Amino acid sequence: MLADNIKLTDVLNWLNEKQAEHIAVYDVANNCSYTDFIVVCNGSADLHNKAIANHILLMAKKSKYQILGKAGLEYGQWILVDFGDVIVHIFRQEKREYYDIDQLFSELTEPIKEEKDL
């Protein structure tokens, strides 16, 4: 399933290139009307999160992927990048735990890919 979606595979590679941590991928296509995949990860600090987000934005432009929206880049605590069929959430670990975002998405579906330590 992951290999069938080139954009998702590219996003995961870009996250790994910037050492994003605790990457989880949720296939929500059957339960969600606005996207197919939700990717959740975190960085070690605000600056790390901004670097991750800026990298995937740059690589997406180079790959000619349409970016529908982005939010949170100015603060780095919780950054969202919307590619339409793939939405990426980049958190500080404490924000991810506070909002319990993985629990929210796991109510829709189990993660299809989860990496605890990259």
Secondary structure, 3 states (H helix, E strand, C coil): CCCCCHHHHHHHHHHHHCCCEEEEEEECCCCCCCCCEEEEEEECCHHHHHHHHHHHHHHHHHCCCCCCEEECCCCCCEEEEECCCEEEEEEEHHHHHHHCHHHHHHCCCCEEEEECCC
